[in-house]
Amino acid sequence: MRRRSVWAPLFVVLAACSPDAPAPESTETTEGPATPVEPPVEPAEPVQLATHDIATDLDTVWAIAFTPDGSLHFTERSGRLTRMDPTAEGTQFRRVDSLQVDGVVETGEAGLMGLAIDEAGRRFVMYTAERENRIVRLDDGGSQTVLVDGIVAGTNHDGGRLIFGPDDMLYATTGDAGNAERARREGLNGKVLRIDPNSGEHEVFTTGHRNPQGLCFSPSGKLFSTEHGPTGGDEVNALEEGADYGWPDSSGTGIVNYTPAVAPAGCAVYDDDLIPQWKGDLLFATLRGSALYRLDLAPESEAVLGQEQLFAGGYGRLRDVVVGPDGALYLATSNRDGRGDPRPGDDRIVRIGPEDT
């Protein structure tokens, strides 16, 4: 087990990234303004964290989700969906089974991506097929019910994140698939979609997105997204139904923005008592940034008081972060995605919690 101490109030001005930061995930040149924030008035208590590996030797983990009974499920981009059950100790898991999802075509950054699980334990995935991206419900035996199809697929900019909202609807991100004009045209690309998980009826929730790779709800029902900008202008957005988020005319217009790029991915709003110092904070994984970012959100508002970078460079590229039913964080690396530098044991899922848990 690796143990790390994290000083919670290590805040910096947003977008004041190192000039040595790596190049962004794309080569386009439009950039938007960065939004600075002020550090908090009073520091939080320090957090002593312990980390240990839940699963290793994986291949490009894309999404993690828990069932209501505490089983951990995750997707790998090649098409494998795996279930792990907790052991009696509660902080370790054992693999139960894996399923190769039929029809997945891994190409470039595309393949098996998002995963969400409803209160009945049904699993929903988003994946790249031969000619399109699809969102499907997995039924008994691995059969599929297609909820949404006809989403244009690309070798990059596919979005791909799924999450259930407090309204029991399924929300999904789609990218522009390499054609910026799709983000504002009629159609399903460059959007956040809201989907009935039973009938597949769907509607556009927001438009004007380039490559949104994270979705997370706050306890109050606020939906946040993370999005890759072009050569900087990465965004964290607080989404409003019916709103347009600017792409391709603008980028870097979120509640916080990053230039140079950090390539934000999966996100979670922490709402548990295991780490009380973080309650209400938004955490998101970064690919280029190679760190877990924590945003201190002002209570009952979208104002960001400051940020902290956790595990900077310690695990390489990070794709997803979720809060488990035990209150710990579960973090997925993405070092075997063609852009990273795999280390022994990569890719992996890591549990993060207080030292005494």
C-alpha positions as CSV (number, residue, x, y, z in Angstrom):
1,M,0.0,0.0,0.0
2,R,1.3,3.4,-0.9
3,R,0.6,6.2,1.6
4,R,0.6,9.9,0.7
5,S,-0.2,13.0,2.7
6,V,-2.2,15.7,1.0
7,W,-2.4,19.2,2.3
8,A,-6.0,20.3,1.4
9,P,-5.6,24.1,1.2
10,L,-2.8,24.0,-1.4
11,F,-4.6,26.4,-3.8
12,V,-3.3,28.1,-6.9
13,V,-4.8,30.6,-9.3
14,L,-6.7,28.8,-12.0
15,A,-5.1,28.7,-15.4
16,A,-1.7,29.7,-13.9
17,C,-0.2,26.4,-15.2
18,S,3.4,25.7,-15.7
19,P,5.0,26.9,-18.9
20,D,6.4,23.4,-19.2
21,A,3.0,21.8,-19.4
22,P,2.6,19.3,-22.2
23,A,0.9,20.1,-25.5
24,P,-2.9,19.7,-25.6
25,E,-4.7,16.8,-27.0
26,S,-5.4,18.6,-30.3
27,T,-3.6,21.0,-32.6
28,E,-6.3,23.6,-33.3
29,T,-5.6,27.1,-32.3
30,T,-8.7,28.9,-31.0
31,E,-8.3,29.8,-27.3
32,G,-10.6,31.4,-24.8
33,P,-10.0,33.5,-21.7
34,A,-9.0,31.9,-18.5
35,T,-11.0,32.6,-15.3
36,P,-8.9,33.3,-12.1
37,V,-10.2,32.5,-8.7
38,E,-9.2,33.7,-5.2
39,P,-7.9,31.3,-2.5
40,P,-10.2,30.5,0.4
41,V,-10.2,32.8,3.4
42,E,-9.7,30.0,5.9
43,P,-7.7,26.8,5.1
44,A,-9.2,23.4,5.5
45,E,-7.8,20.7,7.7
46,P,-5.1,18.6,6.1
47,V,-6.1,15.2,4.7
48,Q,-3.9,12.2,5.2
49,L,-4.7,9.8,2.4
50,A,-3.8,6.2,1.7
51,T,-4.0,4.6,-1.8
52,H,-4.0,1.0,-3.0
53,D,-4.6,-0.8,-6.2
54,I,-8.0,-2.4,-6.7
55,A,-7.2,-3.9,-10.2
56,T,-4.1,-3.8,-12.3
57,D,-2.9,-4.9,-15.8
58,L,-5.9,-3.4,-17.5
59,D,-6.1,-1.9,-21.0
60,T,-7.3,1.7,-21.2
61,V,-10.0,1.8,-18.5
62,W,-12.6,4.3,-19.5
63,A,-15.4,4.4,-16.9
64,I,-16.1,3.1,-13.4
65,A,-19.6,2.6,-11.9
66,F,-21.1,1.0,-8.8
67,T,-24.3,-1.1,-8.5
68,P,-26.6,-0.4,-5.5
69,D,-25.3,-3.5,-3.8
70,G,-21.7,-2.2,-3.9
71,S,-20.2,-4.2,-6.9
72,L,-17.7,-2.2,-9.0
73,H,-17.9,-2.4,-12.8
74,F,-15.6,-0.9,-15.3
75,T,-15.2,-0.6,-19.1
76,E,-12.0,-1.0,-21.1
77,R,-11.8,0.7,-24.5
78,S,-11.2,-2.6,-26.4
79,G,-14.8,-3.7,-25.5
80,R,-14.4,-5.5,-22.1
81,L,-16.9,-4.9,-19.3
82,T,-15.8,-6.3,-15.9
83,R,-17.6,-6.8,-12.6
84,M,-15.8,-7.0,-9.2
85,D,-17.4,-7.7,-5.9
86,P,-16.2,-6.3,-2.5
87,T,-14.5,-8.7,-0.1
88,A,-15.4,-9.0,3.5
89,E,-12.8,-6.4,4.4
90,G,-14.7,-3.9,2.2
91,T,-11.7,-2.2,0.8
92,Q,-10.6,-4.9,-1.6
93,F,-12.4,-6.5,-4.6
94,R,-12.4,-9.8,-6.4
95,R,-13.1,-10.2,-10.1
96,V,-16.4,-12.0,-10.7
97,D,-16.8,-12.0,-14.5
98,S,-16.0,-10.1,-17.7
99,L,-18.1,-9.6,-20.8
100,Q,-17.0,-8.7,-24.3
101,V,-19.6,-6.2,-25.5
102,D,-20.7,-7.2,-29.0
103,G,-20.1,-4.7,-31.8
104,V,-17.4,-2.6,-30.2
105,V,-14.8,-1.3,-32.7
106,E,-11.7,0.3,-31.1
107,T,-10.1,2.9,-33.3
108,G,-8.1,5.9,-32.2
109,E,-9.7,7.3,-29.1
110,A,-13.0,5.5,-29.8
111,G,-14.3,2.2,-28.6
112,L,-16.2,1.1,-25.4
113,M,-16.5,4.3,-23.4
114,G,-19.2,5.4,-20.9
115,L,-20.9,3.2,-18.3
116,A,-23.8,3.9,-16.0
117,I,-25.9,1.7,-13.7
118,D,-29.4,2.4,-12.6
119,E,-31.1,1.6,-9.2
120,A,-32.3,-1.7,-10.6
121,G,-28.7,-2.7,-11.4
122,R,-29.1,-2.5,-15.2
123,R,-26.0,-1.5,-17.1
124,F,-25.9,1.0,-19.9
125,V,-22.8,1.7,-22.1
126,M,-21.8,4.0,-24.9
127,Y,-19.6,2.5,-27.6
128,T,-18.2,3.0,-31.1
129,A,-19.6,0.5,-33.7
130,E,-18.5,0.1,-37.2
131,R,-20.2,3.2,-38.5
132,E,-21.6,5.1,-35.5
133,N,-21.6,5.6,-31.8
134,R,-24.4,3.9,-29.9
135,I,-25.9,4.1,-26.4
136,V,-27.3,0.7,-25.3
137,R,-28.8,-1.1,-22.4
138,L,-27.2,-4.4,-21.7
139,D,-29.8,-7.1,-21.0
140,D,-29.5,-10.7,-19.7
141,G,-26.8,-12.7,-21.4
142,G,-25.2,-9.6,-22.9
143,S,-27.9,-8.9,-25.4
144,Q,-28.5,-5.2,-26.2
145,T,-31.4,-2.8,-26.4
146,V,-30.3,0.2,-28.5
147,L,-31.5,3.4,-27.0
148,V,-29.7,5.9,-29.2
149,D,-27.8,5.3,-32.5
150,G,-26.7,7.4,-35.4
151,I,-24.2,9.4,-33.4
152,V,-21.4,10.2,-35.8
153,A,-18.2,8.5,-34.6
154,G,-14.6,9.7,-35.1
155,T,-11.2,8.6,-34.2
156,N,-11.3,11.4,-31.6
157,H,-13.8,13.9,-30.1
158,D,-16.4,11.2,-29.3
159,G,-17.4,12.4,-25.8
160,G,-18.7,9.2,-24.3
161,R,-19.6,9.9,-20.7
162,L,-22.8,8.5,-19.2
163,I,-24.5,9.3,-15.8
164,F,-27.9,8.9,-14.3
165,G,-29.5,12.1,-13.0
166,P,-31.8,12.6,-9.9
167,D,-34.7,12.5,-12.4
168,D,-33.8,8.8,-13.2
169,M,-32.9,9.9,-16.7
170,L,-29.7,8.9,-18.5
171,Y,-27.4,11.8,-19.5
172,A,-24.7,11.3,-22.2
173,T,-22.0,13.5,-23.8
174,T,-21.2,13.4,-27.5
175,G,-18.3,15.1,-29.2
176,D,-18.1,16.8,-32.6
177,A,-16.2,13.8,-34.1
178,G,-13.7,16.1,-35.6
179,N,-16.1,18.4,-37.4
180,A,-16.7,21.6,-35.2
181,E,-19.8,22.7,-37.1
182,R,-21.7,19.6,-35.8
183,A,-21.8,21.1,-32.3
184,R,-24.6,23.6,-33.3
185,R,-26.2,21.8,-36.2
186,E,-29.3,19.6,-35.8
187,G,-28.2,16.2,-34.9
188,L,-26.7,14.4,-31.9
189,N,-23.1,15.4,-32.0
190,G,-21.5,18.1,-29.9
191,K,-24.3,17.8,-27.4
192,V,-25.3,16.6,-23.9
193,L,-28.3,14.3,-24.4
194,R,-31.1,13.3,-21.9
195,I,-32.4,9.8,-22.5
196,D,-35.3,7.7,-21.2
197,P,-33.5,4.5,-20.1
198,N,-36.7,2.4,-20.8
199,S,-38.0,3.7,-24.1
200,G,-34.9,5.3,-25.6
201,E,-36.7,8.6,-26.2
202,H,-34.2,11.3,-26.1
203,E,-33.7,15.1,-26.4
204,V,-30.9,17.6,-26.6
205,F,-30.1,19.0,-23.2
206,T,-27.3,21.4,-24.2
207,T,-25.4,22.2,-27.4
208,G,-22.1,23.8,-28.5
209,H,-19.7,21.2,-27.1
210,R,-16.3,20.1,-28.6
211,N,-15.3,17.0,-26.6
212,P,-17.0,16.7,-23.2
213,Q,-15.6,13.8,-21.3
214,G,-17.0,14.3,-17.8
215,L,-20.5,14.5,-16.3
216,C,-21.3,14.7,-12.6
217,F,-24.3,15.9,-10.5
218,S,-24.1,17.8,-7.2
219,P,-26.4,16.8,-4.3
220,S,-28.6,19.7,-5.2
221,G,-29.1,18.3,-8.8
222,K,-26.7,20.7,-10.6
223,L,-25.1,19.0,-13.6
224,F,-21.4,19.8,-14.3
225,S,-19.3,18.8,-17.3
226,T,-15.6,18.8,-18.2
227,E,-14.6,19.5,-21.8
228,H,-11.5,19.5,-23.9
229,G,-10.8,22.8,-25.6
230,P,-8.5,23.4,-28.6
231,T,-4.9,24.1,-27.6
232,G,-6.0,25.3,-24.2
233,G,-9.4,26.7,-23.2
234,D,-10.3,23.4,-21.4
235,E,-13.5,24.0,-19.4
236,V,-15.5,22.9,-16.4
237,N,-19.1,23.9,-17.0
238,A,-22.2,24.2,-14.9
239,L,-24.9,23.2,-17.4
240,E,-28.2,24.8,-17.8
241,E,-30.9,23.0,-19.9
242,G,-31.3,24.5,-23.3
243,A,-28.0,26.5,-23.1
244,D,-25.3,26.6,-25.8
245,Y,-21.7,26.4,-24.7
246,G,-20.0,28.2,-27.6
247,W,-18.1,25.8,-29.7
248,P,-16.9,26.4,-32.3
249,D,-17.1,30.1,-31.9
250,S,-15.5,30.2,-28.5
251,S,-13.8,28.0,-25.8
252,G,-12.5,28.6,-22.3
253,T,-15.8,30.1,-21.1
254,G,-16.6,27.7,-18.2
255,I,-16.8,28.4,-14.5
256,V,-13.1,27.5,-14.6
257,N,-10.7,27.1,-17.6
258,Y,-7.3,25.8,-18.3
259,T,-4.6,27.1,-20.7
260,P,-2.3,25.2,-21.3
261,A,-4.6,22.2,-21.7
262,V,-5.0,19.6,-18.9
263,A,-7.5,17.5,-20.9
264,P,-10.1,17.0,-18.2
265,A,-12.0,13.7,-18.1
266,G,-14.4,12.0,-15.6
267,C,-15.7,14.1,-12.6
268,A,-17.5,13.6,-9.4
269,V,-18.9,15.9,-6.7
270,Y,-18.0,14.6,-3.3
271,D,-20.9,14.1,-0.9
272,D,-19.8,11.7,1.9
273,D,-18.6,12.0,5.5
274,L,-15.5,9.8,5.0
275,I,-13.5,12.8,3.9
276,P,-15.5,15.7,5.5
277,Q,-13.0,18.4,4.3
278,W,-14.0,17.6,0.7
279,K,-17.8,17.6,1.1
280,G,-19.4,19.5,-1.7
281,D,-16.1,19.7,-3.7
282,L,-15.9,18.8,-7.4
283,L,-13.1,16.4,-8.4
284,F,-12.0,15.6,-11.9
285,A,-9.4,13.4,-13.6
286,T,-7.0,14.9,-16.2
287,L,-5.1,13.2,-19.0
288,R,-2.6,15.8,-20.1
289,G,-2.6,17.2,-16.6
290,S,-1.8,13.8,-15.1
291,A,-3.4,14.8,-11.8
292,L,-6.6,14.7,-9.9
293,Y,-8.0,18.2,-9.5
294,R,-10.2,19.3,-6.6
295,L,-12.3,22.4,-6.9
296,D,-13.5,24.1,-3.7
297,L,-17.1,25.1,-4.6
298,A,-18.8,27.8,-2.6
299,P,-21.9,26.4,-0.8
300,E,-25.2,26.8,-2.7
301,S,-23.4,28.5,-5.7
302,E,-21.2,27.7,-8.7
303,A,-18.4,30.0,-7.5
304,V,-15.0,28.3,-7.4
305,L,-13.0,29.4,-4.4
306,G,-9.8,27.6,-5.3
307,Q,-8.3,24.4,-6.5
308,E,-5.8,21.7,-5.5
309,Q,-3.8,19.2,-7.6
310,L,-3.6,15.7,-6.1
311,F,-1.1,13.0,-7.1
312,A,0.4,15.2,-9.8
313,G,2.4,12.9,-12.1
314,G,2.0,10.0,-9.6
315,Y,-0.2,7.8,-11.8
316,G,0.2,9.3,-15.2
317,R,-2.9,9.9,-17.4
318,L,-6.2,9.7,-15.5
319,R,-9.5,9.0,-17.1
320,D,-12.2,8.6,-14.5
321,V,-13.0,9.2,-10.8
322,V,-16.1,8.1,-8.9
323,V,-17.1,8.1,-5.3
324,G,-17.8,4.6,-4.0
325,P,-20.5,3.5,-1.6
326,D,-17.8,3.4,1.1
327,G,-17.1,7.1,0.6
328,A,-13.6,6.5,-0.9
329,L,-12.6,7.7,-4.3
330,Y,-11.9,5.3,-7.1
331,L,-9.5,6.5,-9.8
332,A,-8.8,5.0,-13.2
333,T,-5.5,5.5,-15.2
334,S,-5.3,5.7,-19.0
335,N,-1.6,5.1,-19.7
336,R,-2.2,2.5,-22.4
337,D,-4.4,4.7,-24.5
338,G,-1.7,5.4,-27.1
339,R,-0.7,8.7,-25.6
340,G,0.7,7.6,-22.3
341,D,3.8,6.0,-20.9
342,P,2.6,2.7,-19.4
343,R,4.2,1.7,-16.1
344,P,4.4,-1.8,-14.5
345,G,0.8,-2.8,-13.6
346,D,-0.9,-0.2,-15.9
347,D,-3.6,0.4,-16.4
348,R,-5.1,0.3,-12.9
349,I,-7.9,1.3,-10.7
350,V,-6.9,2.9,-7.4
351,R,-8.8,3.3,-4.2
352,I,-8.2,6.6,-2.3
353,G,-9.3,7.1,1.3
354,P,-8.2,8.2,4.7
355,E,-5.2,6.4,6.1
356,D,-7.2,4.5,8.7
357,T,-9.8,3.1,6.2
